[in-house]
Amino acid sequence: AEKLTTIGLTGTKGKTTTTYIIKDVLQQAGKKSGLIGTIATIIGEESVPAKNTTPESYEIHKAMAEMVKAGCEYMVMEVSSQGIKFDRTAGITFDYGVFTNLSPDHIGPTEHPDFDDYLECKSRLFRQCETGIVNIDDKHAEEILKNHTCSIVTFAAEREADLAAYDIEFLNEDGKLGMRFKTKGLMNCEAKIHIPGRFSVYNALTTMAVCSKLGIPDKAILAGLEDVQVKGRVEMIPVSKKFNVIIDYAHNDVSTRSVLETLREYNPGRLIAVFGCGGNRSKVRRYDIGEAAGELADICILTSDNPRFEKVEDINNDIKVGLAKH
């Protein structure tokens, strides 16, 4: 960890996307970096599928040792609340700790007992990093920073911050959805990102704050932002200019609602949601996802999504409880 510049991201949404965007921007700037996260551990050109968002501590250090060996200068990592709770990141002082946002998630018998525990675990990152980069538009930012021991850099799209976005616009170019906005503070420029939705502005701001602090030139940061696509995160599949096909790994009502509301903002003729829910997980989550999809999609098609040890039709019947509300 001490041989790499380490960047750890925590928050409910945006971690995966933002780690990939940061890695892409570093690559654009000719810097070699490794990544540890929900989808995979990436070392140079090699990618190994992930078991946990934040692996066990010995796996993290092994991966970092391999990154150093492969000539990486940077390591970008998703730091989950579970990872912090079970001391998987203990002993690492991150050069940069990042807070994206917070909403109730991962609360249940096998995860966090309540929201306070979830928040407290997230906040520990800011007692184990040198510089904290924080979204101050999030209402929990103050609590997250309670007892922090790091220096703080702020970003926002609704208030004054070290890096602030303004003149935000929705972009629809050649069947590609995205966002355009201007920034002032750490970077004074116009930026573009081809990932739809207002939250993309926050993911871009996070990247801009981190990379400008790392000394990456503005030009490389903006080129990286414009270029990026993240697998399974509002991922555009080029099929036709007449309609858009988008894949998203939304797994709870917050992310389902978020992605569907985002797509609604582009005024589609018709919005069709194809989804399922995981087995052996909270039934409430299914009702809530069903309710969100029923409210925001024009047509819902229920399918199988990792049923584990449950019957797909039982899971889908639970989703239909939520759908019935609309």
Phi, psi and omega in degrees: 000325183285343180271353181242156168274116187257135181233116181247128181249132174231160183146170182279314184239153171091354183297308185300307182304312186292324177298320179293320180296315180300315180299318179298318180296317178300319179298316178303326183273006177079021180255137181269131181219160175248163182220140175233123181192193186303319187273316185196166167255124183245124178236109185060239182269350187268136181233126179244124180304145185270149173265314178238157175303308177248111183293174176297154187305317183293330177290323179298311184291326177296315179298319180294322178298319179292326178297315179300315180299325181279359177087020178285144175260334187235152174227121178252132188218141171277125179251101183281160178297325177296318180301320179286314183304318183263024172058028180289335180255009181303142177088351177263125170261108181289141174293320179227129173249136185236135174247120181271303182185173180215131171212158184302126178197162177054035178250123183169173186305328183263357182240251179257138182296325180204176184297322181300319180294318179301312181296315183298320178297316179300318186295337182298335180302330184273009168246006176225037174217161180278315181232130177259131178246115197231136174281102183276000172286339182285133185293344180265003185304317183298315180294322179300324184271000179304130179061023179294154182239012185248166171280154189241135172238130184250152171222155184195162175238358183236354181211178178290139180201173178299329173225115184238138177261146175210175183049053183280131180229149174275140187240131175225093184245120177049047179073006178254123179267150179186198181224149173232141180201165177249156178227155172223158181110239180305325176226135177245101188195179171250130183240157181222140175221133182267048171233124187291153169107150181301325181296337177297330178295318179294318179298321179292318179298318177304310181300315181298317180296313181298308187290327177290326176294331178281354178085019178283135180298144181308318184301316180292323180296313182293322178294319179297318180298318184291336188268342197283144170219134182245129182301127174075007178239096187042051185276121181279127177254113184288104181245315185201157174275353182274336178210160180252138172245127185229136177252134176218140182273027181310126184234006175214178185291327181298311182286327177296312179299316183300312183291321181288321177296321178302312183291328176300326183293346178265010178051060179288154176295319179206138182245117182248124181252125177248116186201169173214186176228153180289148177279164179054039176226170184310131177290326181302321180301321181294314179302315185293319178296317178302316181296315181298314182292320180298323182286322192255338180263152177280325178224136175245130177244115183268134182223192183267136176221094178046069184291351183052246184253018179251163176279138180303320185292329177294317179299313183293330175294324176295317179299322183295335176300316178290319181299325184297343181286351182234000000 
